[in-house]
Amino acid sequence: MGVFENKNYNYSLMEIKDENERKAVRKAKMEAVKEFFKVDTITELGTGSGGRTIVYQVNHYAVKVICGVTQKCNGENLNSKIIELDSLIAENLNINKNFCREMINMTILSSITDNTAGKLNIIPFTGTATRLSWKCDSFNRIGVDYAIQMPLAKCLTDEMDTYKFQKQDIPKEHPEDFTKILTVGIDLCDALIVMQMHQNKLIHQDIKPQNIFLYHDNYCLGDFGIAREEDSPQFFQEGTRNYWAPEQANGSSVDHRCDIYSLGLVLYELADTVPVHNHYEQRIDDKKLPELESDIPEGLKKVLSNACEYEPDFRYQTAEAMKKDLCRLMEDPDYVPSSTRDNYYSSRKATSQPGRSQMSSGISLPSRNIMRSGPANFQRQRQANRFLQPETAWKAGKLWYEESRRTGCRFAGLNIDKTIMPLSAVSSNAVNFPINVSTNPEETVGLKPLSGVLKYPETLHNM
């Protein structure tokens, strides 16, 4: 394991349990940003990606700092250790790739936008990524992060009364302006359309008010830290609980339609008079958002109902379709679009063959295609989709660990340590997971930590 031992890669500030140490690390990061950009004063604007990013205002632009590597040094010379750590990061491409997920996504988007006319509505990076070293003397901790310069834009939470009232715990009596709601929706649909232009299609997975910004008079989508190509492996339950789609909450396979749902939920909150988190159990457990009682046109209610259908097949299937209805509403507030659920059933009825029964609405499009290859293959695929998803293992691990901590539980005697249930804990460090390296499955003397077997254990969280 050598040079990678005792280092925390792609860490989150939330993993630093001591509150005083966490505050000291934040201060050390801020001082490093000030020193690098040669300024005396900066302002922290907020955090994101589960504590893995911090955004600062530096003069008239923003700087996003992405957590890279941190290490406790136990009284060693911090100056020499930080030089060593910085060199390690600079030379190891595998480490760099893991921390540059957002930068890679933005590079993909830039390649699309360079050849695209019209509105893009995506917050751009205006500078290159720079390694940023910091040290926290009071807690013998060092780190190397990445700093990216971005345009300074106003967040939706600072621009809309809905979120201003929430911050001050003031009841909201009226929905946001109808035209403003439509504008947010149309602009964000443009961003989703651009993301789908890439040959492998990008999914954002974390559309929420905190990731929407007013920039050059357009509402734009930012923070692509957990975005991924649609066909890439999905290993974790990613997103923000209050705004994620049901399939994200349930640990099911996710495609671009989760972004349509989350955007619909943001617009729903703007049109509602209570925070959207009040409806979480109803929309996930009862599978339906409550009917909006605020004074907004029926057409907008139908758009939101279409976007926030529980089943992905019943929603708008593309951002273009959702944008089309929003634009019609902008021209004619009395326009009421058709139900996407009804459209789905109508299309199924029109294409079905005589003698073939209709299929369950809960089956995803890829699974329905498999049905044509025979019922046996379909059943196997359905079982695999349900039980063999990595998210299912994530939930099982979480259950085992949490139940083992409860007195009197049937798992209580197992004494499960959170370091061997890495996906159930806040920490992403799983290098101590014990594995049997013996060829004899009955033999346990061959147990070794996973870090002693993997060539690059720091990449474990992406496996």
C-alpha positions as CSV (number, residue, x, y, z in Angstrom):
1,M,0.0,0.0,0.0
2,G,3.0,2.3,0.4
3,V,2.5,5.9,-0.4
4,F,-1.3,5.7,-0.3
5,E,-1.5,4.6,3.4
6,N,-3.4,6.8,5.8
7,K,-4.7,9.2,3.2
8,N,-8.3,10.1,2.6
9,Y,-9.1,10.6,-1.1
10,N,-12.1,12.5,-2.4
11,Y,-12.9,13.3,1.2
12,S,-15.8,15.2,2.5
13,L,-15.6,17.9,5.2
14,M,-18.4,16.0,7.0
15,E,-16.0,13.1,7.5
16,I,-14.0,15.2,9.9
17,K,-15.9,14.4,13.0
18,D,-14.3,16.9,15.4
19,E,-16.2,20.2,14.9
20,N,-13.2,22.3,16.0
21,E,-10.9,20.5,13.6
22,R,-13.5,20.9,10.8
23,K,-13.6,24.6,11.4
24,A,-9.8,24.8,11.5
25,V,-9.6,23.0,8.1
26,R,-12.1,25.4,6.6
27,K,-10.1,28.3,7.8
28,A,-6.9,26.7,6.4
29,K,-8.5,26.2,3.0
30,M,-9.7,29.8,3.0
31,E,-6.2,31.1,3.8
32,A,-4.8,29.0,1.0
33,V,-7.3,30.5,-1.5
34,K,-6.4,34.0,-0.4
35,E,-2.7,33.3,-0.7
36,F,-3.0,31.7,-4.1
37,F,-5.2,34.5,-5.6
38,K,-3.2,37.2,-3.7
39,V,-6.2,38.8,-2.0
40,D,-6.8,39.9,1.5
41,T,-10.5,39.2,1.8
42,I,-12.7,36.5,0.3
43,T,-16.3,35.3,1.2
44,E,-17.4,31.8,1.5
45,L,-20.6,31.4,-0.5
46,G,-21.5,27.8,0.4
47,T,-20.7,24.1,0.2
48,G,-21.9,21.4,-2.1
49,S,-21.6,17.7,-3.2
50,G,-22.1,16.5,0.4
51,G,-19.3,18.7,1.8
52,R,-16.8,17.9,-1.0
53,T,-16.8,21.4,-2.5
54,I,-16.7,24.9,-1.2
55,V,-17.4,28.0,-3.3
56,Y,-15.8,31.4,-2.5
57,Q,-16.2,34.9,-3.9
58,V,-12.8,36.2,-4.9
59,N,-13.1,39.8,-6.1
60,H,-15.6,39.7,-8.9
61,Y,-15.6,36.0,-9.7
62,A,-16.2,32.7,-7.9
63,V,-13.7,30.0,-7.0
64,K,-14.9,26.4,-6.4
65,V,-12.6,24.3,-4.3
66,I,-13.0,20.5,-4.8
67,C,-11.8,18.3,-2.0
68,G,-8.8,16.2,-3.1
69,V,-6.6,14.4,-0.6
70,T,-6.1,15.0,3.1
71,Q,-3.8,13.3,5.6
72,K,-3.1,13.4,9.3
73,C,0.7,13.7,9.9
74,N,1.1,13.0,13.6
75,G,3.6,15.7,14.5
76,E,5.7,15.3,11.3
77,N,7.1,18.3,9.5
78,L,4.0,19.6,7.7
79,N,5.9,21.6,5.1
80,S,7.9,18.7,3.8
81,K,4.9,16.4,4.0
82,I,2.7,18.7,1.9
83,I,5.4,19.0,-0.8
84,E,5.5,15.2,-0.9
85,L,1.7,14.9,-1.1
86,D,1.4,17.5,-3.8
87,S,4.0,15.7,-5.9
88,L,2.1,12.4,-5.4
89,I,-1.1,13.9,-6.7
90,A,0.6,15.6,-9.6
91,E,2.2,12.4,-10.8
92,N,-0.7,10.0,-10.3
93,L,-3.2,10.2,-13.2
94,N,-5.7,7.7,-11.5
95,I,-6.0,10.0,-8.5
96,N,-6.5,13.1,-10.7
97,K,-9.2,11.4,-12.8
98,N,-11.2,10.6,-9.6
99,F,-11.2,14.2,-8.4
100,C,-11.8,15.8,-11.8
101,R,-15.2,14.4,-12.4
102,E,-16.8,17.8,-12.6
103,M,-14.0,19.1,-14.8
104,I,-14.3,16.2,-17.2
105,N,-18.1,16.8,-17.4
106,M,-17.5,20.4,-18.1
107,T,-15.0,19.5,-20.8
108,I,-17.6,17.3,-22.4
109,L,-20.2,20.1,-22.3
110,S,-17.7,22.6,-23.7
111,S,-17.1,20.4,-26.7
112,I,-20.8,20.5,-27.3
113,T,-21.3,24.2,-26.7
114,D,-18.5,25.1,-29.0
115,N,-20.5,23.8,-31.9
116,T,-24.0,24.8,-30.7
117,A,-25.9,27.9,-31.5
118,G,-28.5,29.3,-29.2
119,K,-29.0,29.4,-25.4
120,L,-26.9,26.9,-23.4
121,N,-27.8,27.9,-19.8
122,I,-24.9,26.1,-18.2
123,I,-22.5,27.8,-15.8
124,P,-19.1,27.7,-17.5
125,F,-15.6,27.3,-16.0
126,T,-13.5,30.4,-16.9
127,G,-10.1,29.1,-15.8
128,T,-8.1,25.9,-15.6
129,A,-8.1,23.6,-12.5
130,T,-5.2,24.4,-10.1
131,R,-3.9,22.2,-7.3
132,L,-4.3,24.0,-4.0
133,S,-2.2,22.9,-1.0
134,W,-3.1,23.7,2.5
135,K,-2.0,22.8,6.0
136,C,-3.8,23.0,9.4
137,D,-1.0,23.2,12.0
138,S,-3.3,23.0,15.0
139,F,-4.5,19.6,14.1
140,N,-1.4,18.2,12.1
141,R,-3.5,17.9,9.0
142,I,-2.5,18.7,5.4
143,G,-4.4,18.5,2.1
144,V,-4.3,19.1,-1.6
145,D,-7.5,20.2,-3.3
146,Y,-8.4,21.6,-6.8
147,A,-9.5,25.2,-7.3
148,I,-11.5,26.3,-10.4
149,Q,-12.4,29.8,-11.3
150,M,-16.0,30.4,-12.3
151,P,-18.2,33.4,-13.1
152,L,-20.0,35.0,-10.1
153,A,-23.7,34.2,-10.5
154,K,-26.7,34.7,-8.2
155,C,-28.1,31.5,-6.8
156,L,-31.8,30.9,-7.2
157,T,-32.1,30.7,-3.4
158,D,-31.0,34.3,-3.2
159,E,-33.1,35.5,-6.0
160,M,-36.6,33.9,-5.4
161,D,-38.9,35.0,-2.5
162,T,-39.7,31.3,-2.0
163,Y,-36.2,30.6,-0.6
164,K,-35.7,34.0,1.1
165,F,-38.8,33.2,3.1
166,Q,-37.6,29.7,3.9
167,K,-34.3,31.0,5.2
168,Q,-36.1,33.4,7.5
169,D,-38.8,30.9,8.5
170,I,-41.5,33.2,7.2
171,P,-44.7,31.5,5.8
172,K,-45.2,32.0,2.0
173,E,-48.7,33.1,1.1
174,H,-48.5,33.3,-2.7
175,P,-46.8,31.4,-5.5
176,E,-43.9,33.0,-7.4
177,D,-44.8,35.0,-10.5
178,F,-46.3,32.7,-13.2
179,T,-44.0,34.1,-15.9
180,K,-40.9,33.7,-13.7
181,I,-41.7,30.0,-13.0
182,L,-42.1,29.4,-16.8
183,T,-38.8,31.2,-17.5
184,V,-36.9,29.0,-15.0
185,G,-38.4,25.9,-16.5
186,I,-37.7,26.9,-20.1
187,D,-34.1,27.9,-19.4
188,L,-33.3,24.7,-17.5
189,C,-34.9,22.6,-20.2
190,D,-32.4,24.2,-22.6
191,A,-29.6,23.1,-20.2
192,L,-30.9,19.5,-20.2
193,I,-31.2,19.5,-24.0
194,V,-27.5,20.5,-24.3
195,M,-26.6,17.7,-21.9
196,Q,-28.4,15.1,-24.0
197,M,-26.5,16.3,-27.2
198,H,-23.4,14.4,-26.1
199,Q,-23.1,11.0,-27.8
200,N,-23.4,9.2,-24.4
201,K,-25.8,11.7,-22.9
202,L,-25.1,13.3,-19.5
203,I,-27.4,13.1,-16.5
204,H,-27.0,15.8,-13.8
205,Q,-28.6,13.8,-10.9
206,D,-28.7,16.8,-8.6
207,I,-31.1,19.5,-9.9
208,K,-32.1,21.7,-7.0
209,P,-32.5,25.4,-6.2
210,Q,-28.9,25.5,-4.9
211,N,-27.6,24.4,-8.3
212,I,-29.5,26.9,-10.4
213,F,-28.1,30.4,-11.0
214,L,-29.1,33.6,-12.6
215,Y,-26.3,34.5,-15.1
216,H,-26.5,37.0,-17.9
217,D,-30.3,37.2,-17.4
218,N,-30.7,33.5,-17.9
219,Y,-31.3,30.8,-15.4
220,C,-28.4,28.3,-15.7
221,L,-27.5,24.9,-14.3
222,G,-24.3,24.5,-12.3
223,D,-22.4,22.0,-10.1
224,F,-21.8,19.0,-12.3
225,G,-19.9,17.2,-9.5
226,I,-22.0,14.0,-9.6
227,A,-23.2,14.2,-13.2
228,R,-22.3,11.2,-15.3
229,E,-22.8,9.7,-18.7
230,E,-26.1,7.9,-18.9
231,D,-24.5,4.6,-19.9
232,S,-21.8,4.7,-17.2
233,P,-21.9,2.4,-14.2
234,Q,-24.1,3.7,-11.3
235,F,-22.6,2.6,-8.0
236,F,-24.1,4.9,-5.4
237,Q,-27.3,6.5,-4.4
238,E,-26.5,10.0,-5.5
239,G,-28.4,13.3,-5.4
240,T,-30.2,15.4,-2.8
241,R,-33.0,13.7,-0.9
242,N,-35.5,16.6,-1.0
243,Y,-35.3,16.9,-4.8
244,W,-34.4,13.5,-6.1
245,A,-36.7,11.4,-8.2
246,P,-38.4,8.2,-6.8
247,E,-36.0,5.9,-8.7
248,Q,-33.1,7.7,-7.0
249,A,-34.8,7.3,-3.6
250,N,-35.5,3.6,-4.3
251,G,-32.0,2.7,-5.5
252,S,-33.3,1.8,-9.0
253,S,-31.5,2.4,-12.3
254,V,-31.5,6.1,-13.2
255,D,-31.6,7.8,-16.6
256,H,-32.1,11.4,-17.9
257,R,-35.7,11.3,-16.8
258,C,-34.7,11.8,-13.2
259,D,-33.6,15.3,-14.2
260,I,-37.0,16.0,-15.7
261,Y,-38.6,14.9,-12.4
262,S,-36.2,17.1,-10.2
263,L,-36.8,20.1,-12.4
264,G,-40.5,19.6,-12.2
265,L,-40.2,19.5,-8.4
266,V,-38.3,22.8,-8.3
267,L,-41.0,24.4,-10.4
268,Y,-43.6,22.8,-8.2
269,E,-42.0,24.4,-5.1
270,L,-42.0,27.8,-6.7
271,A,-45.7,27.4,-7.5
272,D,-46.5,26.0,-4.0
273,T,-46.8,27.8,-0.7
274,V,-44.9,25.3,1.5
275,P,-41.4,23.8,1.1
276,V,-41.2,20.7,-1.1
277,H,-39.6,18.6,1.6
278,N,-43.0,18.6,3.3
279,H,-44.3,16.3,0.6
280,Y,-41.4,13.8,0.6
281,E,-43.2,10.8,2.2
282,Q,-46.3,11.5,0.0
283,R,-44.5,11.6,-3.3
284,I,-42.2,8.7,-2.5
285,D,-44.3,6.3,-0.4
286,D,-47.7,7.3,-1.7
287,K,-46.3,7.8,-5.2
288,K,-48.1,11.0,-5.9
289,L,-47.5,14.7,-5.3
290,P,-50.5,16.5,-3.8
291,E,-52.6,18.7,-6.1
292,L,-51.4,22.3,-6.0
293,E,-54.0,24.5,-4.2
294,S,-52.3,27.8,-5.0
295,D,-53.7,30.1,-7.6
296,I,-51.8,29.1,-10.8
297,P,-53.2,28.2,-14.2
298,E,-54.4,24.7,-14.8
299,G,-51.9,24.3,-17.7
300,L,-48.9,24.8,-15.3
301,K,-50.4,22.3,-12.9
302,K,-50.6,19.7,-15.7
303,V,-47.0,20.4,-16.8
304,L,-45.8,19.8,-13.2
305,S,-48.0,16.7,-12.9
306,N,-46.5,15.3,-16.2
307,A,-42.9,16.1,-15.1
308,C,-43.4,14.6,-11.6
309,E,-45.1,11.3,-12.5
310,Y,-43.8,8.6,-10.2
311,E,-43.1,6.2,-13.1
312,P,-40.4,7.4,-15.5
313,D,-42.4,6.0,-18.5
314,F,-45.3,8.3,-17.6
315,R,-43.3,11.5,-17.5
316,Y,-42.1,13.8,-20.3
317,Q,-39.6,11.6,-22.1
318,T,-37.4,14.5,-23.2
319,A,-36.6,18.0,-22.1
320,E,-37.7,19.2,-25.5
321,A,-41.3,17.9,-24.9
322,M,-41.4,19.7,-21.5
323,K,-40.0,22.9,-23.0
324,K,-42.6,22.8,-25.8
325,D,-45.5,22.8,-23.3
326,L,-43.9,25.5,-21.1
327,C,-43.4,27.7,-24.2
328,R,-47.0,27.2,-25.2
329,L,-48.1,28.3,-21.7
330,M,-45.9,31.4,-22.0
331,E,-47.8,32.3,-25.2
332,D,-51.2,31.2,-24.0
333,P,-51.8,30.9,-20.2
334,D,-55.1,29.1,-20.9
335,Y,-53.4,26.3,-22.7
336,V,-53.7,22.9,-20.9
337,P,-51.3,20.2,-22.2
338,S,-52.4,16.6,-22.5
339,S,-51.5,14.0,-19.9
340,T,-48.2,12.2,-20.5
341,R,-49.6,9.2,-18.7
342,D,-52.6,9.0,-21.1
343,N,-50.2,9.6,-24.1
344,Y,-48.1,6.6,-22.9
345,Y,-51.1,4.3,-22.8
346,S,-52.4,5.6,-26.1
347,S,-49.1,4.9,-27.8
348,R,-48.9,1.4,-26.2
349,K,-52.4,0.6,-27.4
350,A,-51.6,1.9,-30.9
351,T,-48.5,-0.2,-31.3
352,S,-49.7,-3.4,-29.5
353,Q,-50.4,-6.5,-31.6
354,P,-53.7,-8.5,-31.4
355,G,-53.6,-11.2,-28.7
356,R,-50.7,-9.6,-26.8
357,S,-51.5,-8.5,-23.3
358,Q,-50.5,-5.1,-22.0
359,M,-47.4,-5.0,-19.8
360,S,-47.0,-3.7,-16.3
361,S,-46.5,0.1,-16.1
362,G,-43.6,-0.4,-13.6
363,I,-41.3,-1.9,-16.2
364,S,-38.7,0.4,-17.6
365,L,-38.1,0.9,-21.3
366,P,-34.9,-1.2,-21.5
367,S,-36.7,-4.1,-19.8
368,R,-39.7,-3.9,-22.2
369,N,-37.3,-4.3,-25.1
370,I,-35.9,-7.4,-23.4
371,M,-39.4,-8.9,-23.3
372,R,-39.3,-9.3,-27.1
373,S,-36.4,-11.8,-26.7
374,G,-38.6,-14.2,-24.6
375,P,-40.3,-14.5,-21.2
376,A,-37.5,-16.4,-19.6
377,N,-34.9,-13.7,-20.5
378,F,-37.2,-11.0,-19.4
379,Q,-37.8,-12.6,-16.0
380,R,-34.0,-13.1,-15.5
381,Q,-33.4,-9.4,-16.4
382,R,-36.2,-8.3,-14.1
383,Q,-34.7,-10.2,-11.2
384,A,-31.3,-8.8,-12.0
385,N,-32.6,-5.3,-12.2
386,R,-34.3,-5.7,-8.9
387,F,-31.8,-7.6,-6.8
388,L,-28.3,-7.2,-8.3
389,Q,-28.1,-3.4,-8.5
390,P,-25.2,-2.0,-6.5
391,E,-27.7,0.3,-4.8
392,T,-29.4,-2.9,-3.4
393,A,-26.0,-3.9,-1.8
394,W,-25.7,-0.4,-0.5
395,K,-29.0,-0.6,1.3
396,A,-28.2,-4.1,2.6
397,G,-24.9,-2.9,4.0
398,K,-26.6,0.1,5.6
399,L,-29.3,-2.2,7.2
400,W,-26.7,-4.7,8.6
401,Y,-24.6,-1.9,10.1
402,E,-27.4,0.1,11.6
403,E,-29.2,-3.0,12.9
404,S,-26.0,-4.3,14.5
405,R,-25.9,-1.2,16.7
406,R,-29.4,-1.8,18.2
407,T,-29.7,-3.7,21.5
408,G,-31.7,-6.9,21.2
409,C,-31.6,-7.0,17.4
410,R,-30.9,-10.3,15.7
411,F,-27.8,-8.6,14.1
412,A,-26.6,-7.2,17.4
413,G,-24.1,-10.1,18.1
414,L,-22.3,-9.5,14.7
415,N,-20.3,-6.5,16.0
416,I,-20.1,-5.1,12.5
417,D,-17.5,-2.4,12.2
418,K,-18.3,0.6,9.9
419,T,-14.9,0.3,8.2
420,I,-16.1,-3.0,6.6
421,M,-19.5,-1.6,5.7
422,P,-18.1,1.4,3.9
423,L,-21.3,2.3,2.0
424,S,-23.3,2.6,5.1
425,A,-21.1,5.1,6.8
426,V,-20.3,8.7,6.0
427,S,-16.7,7.9,5.2
428,S,-15.7,6.7,1.8
429,N,-12.6,4.9,3.2
430,A,-13.1,1.2,2.6
431,V,-9.4,0.1,2.3
432,N,-9.6,-2.0,5.5
433,F,-12.4,-4.3,4.1
434,P,-11.1,-7.8,4.9
435,I,-10.9,-10.2,1.9
436,N,-9.8,-13.8,1.8
437,V,-6.8,-14.2,-0.5
438,S,-6.4,-17.9,0.0
439,T,-7.4,-20.4,-2.8
440,N,-9.2,-22.4,-0.1
441,P,-12.6,-20.9,0.6
442,E,-12.7,-22.6,4.0
443,E,-9.4,-21.0,5.1
444,T,-9.5,-17.7,7.0
445,V,-5.8,-17.3,7.8
446,G,-5.4,-15.7,4.4
447,L,-7.4,-12.6,5.3
448,K,-5.8,-9.3,4.2
449,P,-7.0,-5.7,4.1
450,L,-8.2,-4.8,0.6
451,S,-5.6,-2.0,0.6
452,G,-2.9,-4.7,0.6
453,V,-4.3,-6.3,-2.6
454,L,-5.4,-3.3,-4.8
455,K,-2.7,-1.5,-6.7
456,Y,-4.6,1.8,-6.4
457,P,-6.8,1.5,-3.3
458,E,-7.6,5.2,-3.6
459,T,-9.9,4.4,-6.5
460,L,-12.0,2.0,-4.5
461,H,-14.9,4.4,-4.2
462,N,-15.3,4.4,-8.0
463,M,-15.3,0.6,-8.4
